[in-house]
């Protein structure tokens, strides 16, 4: 999706932002301008973004912070150990969060990327 973001972040954004939804289309236009300014220290892969708002148009998400996209994660056995949330603030991509719902299965961005892929 972009060369300026780490591959794992770019892949997950590409998989979660639906190219058929107008809000997601507007958010996808921001991705080439995104930079990761920090990541969660626990290793989950949560990424916090920087974006020069003067270089892109805001998505029609409304004011404040919203969950602009989300996707539940399903393992090969059908277990749902967590989800991915994409947040926007004032129409601009703000962060991608990797959520785990337990300690049984390790949930991180690498696993999320795998689980979000359509079955082959």
Phi, psi and omega in degrees: 000326178201154176267347184275344179259154171303145186303320182296319179293313180299318180296315182293319176300319179297322181283331185267327180276107186289120181292356179260355180257125184306319179296318180293325177299315179296321178292323178299326178295338180279336187305317180298342181261358183282149169228147173272119179264341173195165178227156176299141184281347184282348180096003182291333180103355177309134185232136178252133190258156166242143181207130175280103185296342179284348184261352182217159177275147176287151173281153180282065180261349184090175181284165177080192182260131180225155169279107184276336179203149175209154179208128174283148181257130179237128178284176178297336180268003178089000178288145179248092186273355182174196181206168174248134175237136176245121183256145173234144176239119180059027179092003182242138177305133185240311175199161178243122184247136176257117184250134176248139182257011179180183181254000185288323183234131178289123179247118176215180185294325178296315178295318179301316180302318179292313184289338179277347179291140175296146179299143180264000000 
